[in-house]
Amino acid sequence: MDPSWLYELQVYQTAASVILPTVQTEGAELVQDVAATLRGAVIDDGGGPCEYRFRYGLTVAYGSETT
């Protein structure tokens, strides 16, 4: 065996399909000039880790989102 050769093998498992999370958004409460209380729930995470946030703005084009 020639020690000058080095082989590296990386194997990754790929998902067969992506299942989107199911969410439910409730109406905003305590809406003020610079704050509001937003509520929602992740009903089904699709079987994997997920992130969630709210999009908001003065029109349906939104323009901002929570962290």
PDB file of N, CA, C and O in Angstrom:
ATOM      1  N   MET A   1       0.853  -1.183   0.000  1.00  0.00           N
ATOM      2  CA  MET A   1       0.000   0.000   0.000  1.00  0.00           C
ATOM      3  C   MET A   1       0.892   1.236   0.000  1.00  0.00           C
ATOM      4  O   MET A   1       1.797   1.352   0.827  1.00  0.00           O
ATOM      5  N   ASP A   2       0.645   2.138  -0.903  1.00  0.00           N
ATOM      6  CA  ASP A   2       1.427   3.364  -1.042  1.00  0.00           C
ATOM      7  C   ASP A   2       0.914   4.399  -0.033  1.00  0.00           C
ATOM      8  O   ASP A   2      -0.238   4.819  -0.139  1.00  0.00           O
ATOM      9  N   PRO A   3       1.722   4.821   0.933  1.00  0.00           N
ATOM     10  CA  PRO A   3       1.252   5.756   1.963  1.00  0.00           C
ATOM     11  C   PRO A   3       1.022   7.173   1.448  1.00  0.00           C
ATOM     12  O   PRO A   3       0.515   8.008   2.198  1.00  0.00           O
ATOM     13  N   SER A   4       1.372   7.479   0.199  1.00  0.00           N
ATOM     14  CA  SER A   4       1.157   8.829  -0.321  1.00  0.00           C
ATOM     15  C   SER A   4      -0.282   9.049  -0.800  1.00  0.00           C
ATOM     16  O   SER A   4      -0.652  10.173  -1.140  1.00  0.00           O
ATOM     17  N   TRP A   5      -1.084   8.003  -0.832  1.00  0.00           N
ATOM     18  CA  TRP A   5      -2.484   8.123  -1.248  1.00  0.00           C
ATOM     19  C   TRP A   5      -3.383   8.176  -0.018  1.00  0.00           C
ATOM     20  O   TRP A   5      -3.218   7.408   0.930  1.00  0.00           O
ATOM     21  N   LEU A   6      -4.330   9.096  -0.058  1.00  0.00           N
ATOM     22  CA  LEU A   6      -5.284   9.214   1.039  1.00  0.00           C
ATOM     23  C   LEU A   6      -6.679   9.329   0.438  1.00  0.00           C
ATOM     24  O   LEU A   6      -6.934  10.189  -0.405  1.00  0.00           O
ATOM     25  N   TYR A   7      -7.552   8.477   0.867  1.00  0.00           N
ATOM     26  CA  TYR A   7      -8.929   8.498   0.373  1.00  0.00           C
ATOM     27  C   TYR A   7      -9.838   8.953   1.498  1.00  0.00           C
ATOM     28  O   TYR A   7      -9.666   8.571   2.656  1.00  0.00           O
ATOM     29  N   GLU A   8     -10.815   9.783   1.131  1.00  0.00           N
ATOM     30  CA  GLU A   8     -11.801  10.235   2.111  1.00  0.00           C
ATOM     31  C   GLU A   8     -13.177  10.025   1.520  1.00  0.00           C
ATOM     32  O   GLU A   8     -13.428  10.398   0.374  1.00  0.00           O
ATOM     33  N   LEU A   9     -14.059   9.438   2.284  1.00  0.00           N
ATOM     34  CA  LEU A   9     -15.413   9.156   1.832  1.00  0.00           C
ATOM     35  C   LEU A   9     -16.384   9.763   2.829  1.00  0.00           C
ATOM     36  O   LEU A   9     -16.321   9.479   4.025  1.00  0.00           O
ATOM     37  N   GLN A  10     -17.280  10.600   2.328  1.00  0.00           N
ATOM     38  CA  GLN A  10     -18.313  11.182   3.182  1.00  0.00           C
ATOM     39  C   GLN A  10     -19.660  10.734   2.642  1.00  0.00           C
ATOM     40  O   GLN A  10     -19.953  10.920   1.461  1.00  0.00           O
ATOM     41  N   VAL A  11     -20.477  10.147   3.499  1.00  0.00           N
ATOM     42  CA  VAL A  11     -21.780   9.623   3.113  1.00  0.00           C
ATOM     43  C   VAL A  11     -22.843  10.390   3.883  1.00  0.00           C
ATOM     44  O   VAL A  11     -22.765  10.529   5.104  1.00  0.00           O
ATOM     45  N   TYR A  12     -23.833  10.883   3.158  1.00  0.00           N
ATOM     46  CA  TYR A  12     -24.930  11.627   3.770  1.00  0.00           C
ATOM     47  C   TYR A  12     -26.246  10.969   3.413  1.00  0.00           C
ATOM     48  O   TYR A  12     -26.444  10.511   2.287  1.00  0.00           O
ATOM     49  N   GLN A  13     -27.129  10.927   4.370  1.00  0.00           N
ATOM     50  CA  GLN A  13     -28.462  10.406   4.121  1.00  0.00           C
ATOM     51  C   GLN A  13     -29.336  11.550   3.620  1.00  0.00           C
ATOM     52  O   GLN A  13     -29.361  12.620   4.229  1.00  0.00           O
ATOM     53  N   THR A  14     -30.042  11.340   2.532  1.00  0.00           N
ATOM     54  CA  THR A  14     -30.931  12.373   1.998  1.00  0.00           C
ATOM     55  C   THR A  14     -32.373  12.002   2.305  1.00  0.00           C
ATOM     56  O   THR A  14     -32.738  10.828   2.353  1.00  0.00           O
ATOM     57  N   ALA A  15     -33.168  13.018   2.508  1.00  0.00           N
ATOM     58  CA  ALA A  15     -34.583  12.808   2.790  1.00  0.00           C
ATOM     59  C   ALA A  15     -35.308  12.377   1.518  1.00  0.00           C
ATOM     60  O   ALA A  15     -35.051  12.903   0.435  1.00  0.00           O
ATOM     61  N   ALA A  16     -36.199  11.429   1.660  1.00  0.00           N
ATOM     62  CA  ALA A  16     -36.961  10.953   0.508  1.00  0.00           C
ATOM     63  C   ALA A  16     -37.908  12.038   0.005  1.00  0.00           C
ATOM     64  O   ALA A  16     -38.092  12.193  -1.202  1.00  0.00           O
ATOM     65  N   SER A  17     -38.505  12.781   0.920  1.00  0.00           N
ATOM     66  CA  SER A  17     -39.396  13.876   0.543  1.00  0.00           C
ATOM     67  C   SER A  17     -39.468  14.870   1.701  1.00  0.00           C
ATOM     68  O   SER A  17     -39.179  14.531   2.849  1.00  0.00           O
ATOM     69  N   VAL A  18     -39.851  16.076   1.383  1.00  0.00           N
ATOM     70  CA  VAL A  18     -39.970  17.122   2.396  1.00  0.00           C
ATOM     71  C   VAL A  18     -41.449  17.299   2.713  1.00  0.00           C
ATOM     72  O   VAL A  18     -42.271  17.489   1.816  1.00  0.00           O
ATOM     73  N   ILE A  19     -41.770  17.235   3.979  1.00  0.00           N
ATOM     74  CA  ILE A  19     -43.144  17.461   4.427  1.00  0.00           C
ATOM     75  C   ILE A  19     -43.162  18.822   5.119  1.00  0.00           C
ATOM     76  O   ILE A  19     -42.505  19.019   6.141  1.00  0.00           O
ATOM     77  N   LEU A  20     -43.914  19.748   4.555  1.00  0.00           N
ATOM     78  CA  LEU A  20     -43.975  21.094   5.119  1.00  0.00           C
ATOM     79  C   LEU A  20     -44.698  21.090   6.454  1.00  0.00           C
ATOM     80  O   LEU A  20     -45.630  20.309   6.653  1.00  0.00           O
ATOM     81  N   PRO A  21     -44.280  21.952   7.370  1.00  0.00           N
ATOM     82  CA  PRO A  21     -44.986  22.060   8.645  1.00  0.00           C
ATOM     83  C   PRO A  21     -46.390  22.618   8.449  1.00  0.00           C
ATOM     84  O   PRO A  21     -46.660  23.336   7.486  1.00  0.00           O
ATOM     85  N   THR A  22     -47.266  22.279   9.365  1.00  0.00           N
ATOM     86  CA  THR A  22     -48.623  22.816   9.380  1.00  0.00           C
ATOM     87  C   THR A  22     -48.722  23.793  10.538  1.00  0.00           C
ATOM     88  O   THR A  22     -48.376  23.463  11.673  1.00  0.00           O
ATOM     89  N   VAL A  23     -49.196  25.003  10.246  1.00  0.00           N
ATOM     90  CA  VAL A  23     -49.264  26.028  11.279  1.00  0.00           C
ATOM     91  C   VAL A  23     -50.669  26.618  11.353  1.00  0.00           C
ATOM     92  O   VAL A  23     -51.474  26.481  10.432  1.00  0.00           O
ATOM     93  N   GLN A  24     -50.931  27.264  12.453  1.00  0.00           N
ATOM     94  CA  GLN A  24     -52.199  27.969  12.646  1.00  0.00           C
ATOM     95  C   GLN A  24     -51.875  29.331  13.235  1.00  0.00           C
ATOM     96  O   GLN A  24     -51.216  29.418  14.271  1.00  0.00           O
ATOM     97  N   THR A  25     -52.329  30.392  12.589  1.00  0.00           N
ATOM     98  CA  THR A  25     -52.082  31.751  13.059  1.00  0.00           C
ATOM     99  C   THR A  25     -53.374  32.322  13.630  1.00  0.00           C
ATOM    100  O   THR A  25     -54.433  32.237  13.008  1.00  0.00           O
ATOM    101  N   GLU A  26     -53.274  32.894  14.796  1.00  0.00           N
ATOM    102  CA  GLU A  26     -54.420  33.538  15.436  1.00  0.00           C
ATOM    103  C   GLU A  26     -54.353  35.035  15.153  1.00  0.00           C
ATOM    104  O   GLU A  26     -53.342  35.527  14.654  1.00  0.00           O
ATOM    105  N   GLY A  27     -55.410  35.750  15.465  1.00  0.00           N
ATOM    106  CA  GLY A  27     -55.444  37.190  15.274  1.00  0.00           C
ATOM    107  C   GLY A  27     -54.529  37.919  16.252  1.00  0.00           C
ATOM    108  O   GLY A  27     -54.240  37.414  17.337  1.00  0.00           O
ATOM    109  N   ALA A  28     -54.079  39.101  15.865  1.00  0.00           N
ATOM    110  CA  ALA A  28     -53.222  39.917  16.731  1.00  0.00           C
ATOM    111  C   ALA A  28     -54.060  40.521  17.855  1.00  0.00           C
ATOM    112  O   ALA A  28     -55.237  40.832  17.674  1.00  0.00           O
ATOM    113  N   GLU A  29     -53.438  40.677  19.004  1.00  0.00           N
ATOM    114  CA  GLU A  29     -54.104  41.269  20.170  1.00  0.00           C
ATOM    115  C   GLU A  29     -53.255  42.407  20.713  1.00  0.00           C
ATOM    116  O   GLU A  29     -52.063  42.495  20.420  1.00  0.00           O
ATOM    117  N   LEU A  30     -53.862  43.266  21.493  1.00  0.00           N
ATOM    118  CA  LEU A  30     -53.179  44.384  22.135  1.00  0.00           C
ATOM    119  C   LEU A  30     -52.348  45.188  21.132  1.00  0.00           C
ATOM    120  O   LEU A  30     -51.201  45.541  21.403  1.00  0.00           O
ATOM    121  N   VAL A  31     -52.940  45.470  19.978  1.00  0.00           N
ATOM    122  CA  VAL A  31     -52.231  46.197  18.921  1.00  0.00           C
ATOM    123  C   VAL A  31     -52.081  47.654  19.338  1.00  0.00           C
ATOM    124  O   VAL A  31     -53.062  48.335  19.639  1.00  0.00           O
ATOM    125  N   GLN A  32     -50.825  48.121  19.351  1.00  0.00           N
ATOM    126  CA  GLN A  32     -50.503  49.492  19.703  1.00  0.00           C
ATOM    127  C   GLN A  32     -49.675  50.103  18.575  1.00  0.00           C
ATOM    128  O   GLN A  32     -49.446  49.458  17.551  1.00  0.00           O
ATOM    129  N   ASP A  33     -49.233  51.327  18.759  1.00  0.00           N
ATOM    130  CA  ASP A  33     -48.440  51.992  17.714  1.00  0.00           C
ATOM    131  C   ASP A  33     -47.135  51.264  17.411  1.00  0.00           C
ATOM    132  O   ASP A  33     -46.731  51.189  16.251  1.00  0.00           O
ATOM    133  N   VAL A  34     -46.474  50.731  18.425  1.00  0.00           N
ATOM    134  CA  VAL A  34     -45.163  50.110  18.220  1.00  0.00           C
ATOM    135  C   VAL A  34     -45.073  48.670  18.733  1.00  0.00           C
ATOM    136  O   VAL A  34     -43.983  48.100  18.781  1.00  0.00           O
ATOM    137  N   ALA A  35     -46.202  48.082  19.114  1.00  0.00           N
ATOM    138  CA  ALA A  35     -46.167  46.721  19.649  1.00  0.00           C
ATOM    139  C   ALA A  35     -47.503  46.030  19.434  1.00  0.00           C
ATOM    140  O   ALA A  35     -48.537  46.678  19.270  1.00  0.00           O
ATOM    141  N   ALA A  36     -47.463  44.717  19.438  1.00  0.00           N
ATOM    142  CA  ALA A  36     -48.668  43.899  19.360  1.00  0.00           C
ATOM    143  C   ALA A  36     -48.332  42.518  19.899  1.00  0.00           C
ATOM    144  O   ALA A  36     -47.166  42.124  19.932  1.00  0.00           O
ATOM    145  N   THR A  37     -49.348  41.789  20.319  1.00  0.00           N
ATOM    146  CA  THR A  37     -49.164  40.411  20.747  1.00  0.00           C
ATOM    147  C   THR A  37     -49.630  39.509  19.619  1.00  0.00           C
ATOM    148  O   THR A  37     -50.788  39.566  19.205  1.00  0.00           O
ATOM    149  N   LEU A  38     -48.726  38.677  19.125  1.00  0.00           N
ATOM    150  CA  LEU A  38     -49.027  37.765  18.030  1.00  0.00           C
ATOM    151  C   LEU A  38     -49.029  36.342  18.555  1.00  0.00           C
ATOM    152  O   LEU A  38     -48.200  35.978  19.390  1.00  0.00           O
ATOM    153  N   ARG A  39     -49.971  35.530  18.060  1.00  0.00           N
ATOM    154  CA  ARG A  39     -50.048  34.142  18.501  1.00  0.00           C
ATOM    155  C   ARG A  39     -50.188  33.215  17.311  1.00  0.00           C
ATOM    156  O   ARG A  39     -50.839  33.535  16.316  1.00  0.00           O
ATOM    157  N   GLY A  40     -49.562  32.066  17.439  1.00  0.00           N
ATOM    158  CA  GLY A  40     -49.668  31.035  16.425  1.00  0.00           C
ATOM    159  C   GLY A  40     -49.209  29.719  17.016  1.00  0.00           C
ATOM    160  O   GLY A  40     -48.664  29.682  18.119  1.00  0.00           O
ATOM    161  N   ALA A  41     -49.427  28.646  16.290  1.00  0.00           N
ATOM    162  CA  ALA A  41     -49.035  27.332  16.779  1.00  0.00           C
ATOM    163  C   ALA A  41     -48.528  26.489  15.623  1.00  0.00           C
ATOM    164  O   ALA A  41     -49.049  26.559  14.510  1.00  0.00           O
ATOM    165  N   VAL A  42     -47.507  25.692  15.899  1.00  0.00           N
ATOM    166  CA  VAL A  42     -47.047  24.696  14.943  1.00  0.00           C
ATOM    167  C   VAL A  42     -47.854  23.434  15.238  1.00  0.00           C
ATOM    168  O   VAL A  42     -47.643  22.785  16.262  1.00  0.00           O
ATOM    169  N   ILE A  43     -48.767  23.093  14.352  1.00  0.00           N
ATOM    170  CA  ILE A  43     -49.638  21.934  14.541  1.00  0.00           C
ATOM    171  C   ILE A  43     -48.858  20.643  14.264  1.00  0.00           C
ATOM    172  O   ILE A  43     -48.992  19.667  15.002  1.00  0.00           O
ATOM    173  N   ASP A  44     -48.050  20.638  13.208  1.00  0.00           N
ATOM    174  CA  ASP A  44     -47.240  19.479  12.831  1.00  0.00           C
ATOM    175  C   ASP A  44     -45.920  20.001  12.273  1.00  0.00           C
ATOM    176  O   ASP A  44     -45.920  20.775  11.315  1.00  0.00           O
ATOM    177  N   ASP A  45     -44.797  19.590  12.857  1.00  0.00           N
ATOM    178  CA  ASP A  45     -43.497  20.100  12.411  1.00  0.00           C
ATOM    179  C   ASP A  45     -42.974  19.426  11.151  1.00  0.00           C
ATOM    180  O   ASP A  45     -41.868  19.739  10.710  1.00  0.00           O
ATOM    181  N   GLY A  46     -43.730  18.516  10.562  1.00  0.00           N
ATOM    182  CA  GLY A  46     -43.305  17.838   9.342  1.00  0.00           C
ATOM    183  C   GLY A  46     -42.259  16.776   9.575  1.00  0.00           C
ATOM    184  O   GLY A  46     -41.699  16.241   8.618  1.00  0.00           O
ATOM    185  N   GLY A  47     -41.983  16.459  10.824  1.00  0.00           N
ATOM    186  CA  GLY A  47     -41.036  15.403  11.131  1.00  0.00           C
ATOM    187  C   GLY A  47     -39.603  15.864  11.303  1.00  0.00           C
ATOM    188  O   GLY A  47     -38.702  15.033  11.417  1.00  0.00           O
ATOM    189  N   GLY A  48     -39.371  17.150  11.324  1.00  0.00           N
ATOM    190  CA  GLY A  48     -37.999  17.640  11.476  1.00  0.00           C
ATOM    191  C   GLY A  48     -37.976  18.991  12.139  1.00  0.00           C
ATOM    192  O   GLY A  48     -39.023  19.569  12.432  1.00  0.00           O
ATOM    193  N   PRO A  49     -36.768  19.501  12.379  1.00  0.00           N
ATOM    194  CA  PRO A  49     -36.668  20.822  12.989  1.00  0.00           C
ATOM    195  C   PRO A  49     -37.223  21.902  12.050  1.00  0.00           C
ATOM    196  O   PRO A  49     -37.094  21.790  10.831  1.00  0.00           O
ATOM    197  N   CYS A  50     -37.823  22.920  12.605  1.00  0.00           N
ATOM    198  CA  CYS A  50     -38.361  24.011  11.787  1.00  0.00           C
ATOM    199  C   CYS A  50     -38.199  25.324  12.542  1.00  0.00           C
ATOM    200  O   CYS A  50     -38.058  25.344  13.765  1.00  0.00           O
ATOM    201  N   GLU A  51     -38.221  26.415  11.792  1.00  0.00           N
ATOM    202  CA  GLU A  51     -38.182  27.755  12.353  1.00  0.00           C
ATOM    203  C   GLU A  51     -39.517  28.413  12.075  1.00  0.00           C
ATOM    204  O   GLU A  51     -40.206  28.053  11.120  1.00  0.00           O
ATOM    205  N   TYR A  52     -39.880  29.358  12.890  1.00  0.00           N
ATOM    206  CA  TYR A  52     -41.134  30.070  12.680  1.00  0.00           C
ATOM    207  C   TYR A  52     -40.933  31.540  12.972  1.00  0.00           C
ATOM    208  O   TYR A  52     -40.096  31.921  13.790  1.00  0.00           O
ATOM    209  N   ARG A  53     -41.719  32.362  12.287  1.00  0.00           N
ATOM    210  CA  ARG A  53     -41.697  33.812  12.504  1.00  0.00           C
ATOM    211  C   ARG A  53     -42.981  34.394  11.945  1.00  0.00           C
ATOM    212  O   ARG A  53     -43.718  33.723  11.223  1.00  0.00           O
ATOM    213  N   PHE A  54     -43.240  35.634  12.282  1.00  0.00           N
ATOM    214  CA  PHE A  54     -44.392  36.347  11.761  1.00  0.00           C
ATOM    215  C   PHE A  54     -43.917  37.416  10.787  1.00  0.00           C
ATOM    216  O   PHE A  54     -42.910  38.084  11.023  1.00  0.00           O
ATOM    217  N   ARG A  55     -44.640  37.569   9.709  1.00  0.00           N
ATOM    218  CA  ARG A  55     -44.413  38.683   8.789  1.00  0.00           C
ATOM    219  C   ARG A  55     -45.487  39.716   9.072  1.00  0.00           C
ATOM    220  O   ARG A  55     -46.640  39.375   9.338  1.00  0.00           O
ATOM    221  N   TYR A  56     -45.094  40.991   9.012  1.00  0.00           N
ATOM    222  CA  TYR A  56     -46.043  42.046   9.321  1.00  0.00           C
ATOM    223  C   TYR A  56     -45.707  43.296   8.526  1.00  0.00           C
ATOM    224  O   TYR A  56     -44.601  43.440   8.006  1.00  0.00           O
ATOM    225  N   GLY A  57     -46.668  44.189   8.441  1.00  0.00           N
ATOM    226  CA  GLY A  57     -46.473  45.456   7.747  1.00  0.00           C
ATOM    227  C   GLY A  57     -47.785  46.214   7.648  1.00  0.00           C
ATOM    228  O   GLY A  57     -48.826  45.754   8.117  1.00  0.00           O
ATOM    229  N   LEU A  58     -47.717  47.370   7.038  1.00  0.00           N
ATOM    230  CA  LEU A  58     -48.909  48.227   6.925  1.00  0.00           C
ATOM    231  C   LEU A  58     -49.845  47.769   5.816  1.00  0.00           C
ATOM    232  O   LEU A  58     -51.009  48.170   5.797  1.00  0.00           O
ATOM    233  N   THR A  59     -49.361  46.927   4.878  1.00  0.00           N
ATOM    234  CA  THR A  59     -50.193  46.406   3.797  1.00  0.00           C
ATOM    235  C   THR A  59     -49.999  44.900   3.715  1.00  0.00           C
ATOM    236  O   THR A  59     -49.184  44.348   4.454  1.00  0.00           O
ATOM    237  N   VAL A  60     -50.725  44.225   2.837  1.00  0.00           N
ATOM    238  CA  VAL A  60     -50.571  42.782   2.676  1.00  0.00           C
ATOM    239  C   VAL A  60     -49.241  42.416   2.032  1.00  0.00           C
ATOM    240  O   VAL A  60     -48.910  41.232   1.954  1.00  0.00           O
ATOM    241  N   ALA A  61     -48.467  43.400   1.567  1.00  0.00           N
ATOM    242  CA  ALA A  61     -47.119  43.136   1.073  1.00  0.00           C
ATOM    243  C   ALA A  61     -46.150  42.928   2.248  1.00  0.00           C
ATOM    244  O   ALA A  61     -45.009  42.511   2.050  1.00  0.00           O
ATOM    245  N   TYR A  62     -46.609  43.220   3.461  1.00  0.00           N
ATOM    246  CA  TYR A  62     -45.855  43.074   4.701  1.00  0.00           C
ATOM    247  C   TYR A  62     -44.576  43.906   4.672  1.00  0.00           C
ATOM    248  O   TYR A  62     -44.673  45.128   4.787  1.00  0.00           O
ATOM    249  N   GLY A  63     -43.399  43.336   4.529  1.00  0.00           N
ATOM    250  CA  GLY A  63     -42.174  44.127   4.510  1.00  0.00           C
ATOM    251  C   GLY A  63     -41.275  43.895   5.703  1.00  0.00           C
ATOM    252  O   GLY A  63     -40.083  44.192   5.628  1.00  0.00           O
ATOM    253  N   SER A  64     -41.800  43.374   6.808  1.00  0.00           N
ATOM    254  CA  SER A  64     -40.987  43.108   7.994  1.00  0.00           C
ATOM    255  C   SER A  64     -41.345  41.731   8.527  1.00  0.00           C
ATOM    256  O   SER A  64     -42.406  41.184   8.226  1.00  0.00           O
ATOM    257  N   GLU A  65     -40.438  41.185   9.326  1.00  0.00           N
ATOM    258  CA  GLU A  65     -40.737  39.920   9.986  1.00  0.00           C
ATOM    259  C   GLU A  65     -40.022  39.851  11.323  1.00  0.00           C
ATOM    260  O   GLU A  65     -39.002  40.504  11.538  1.00  0.00           O
ATOM    261  N   THR A  66     -40.583  39.040  12.223  1.00  0.00           N
ATOM    262  CA  THR A  66     -39.975  38.867  13.547  1.00  0.00           C
ATOM    263  C   THR A  66     -38.715  38.021  13.422  1.00  0.00           C
ATOM    264  O   THR A  66     -38.507  37.343  12.416  1.00  0.00           O
ATOM    265  N   THR A  67     -37.887  38.067  14.442  1.00  0.00           N
ATOM    266  CA  THR A  67     -36.652  37.256  14.440  1.00  0.00           C
ATOM    267  C   THR A  67     -36.955  35.811  14.767  1.00  0.00           C
ATOM    268  O   THR A  67     -36.044  34.984  14.811  1.00  0.00           O
TER     269      THR A  67
END
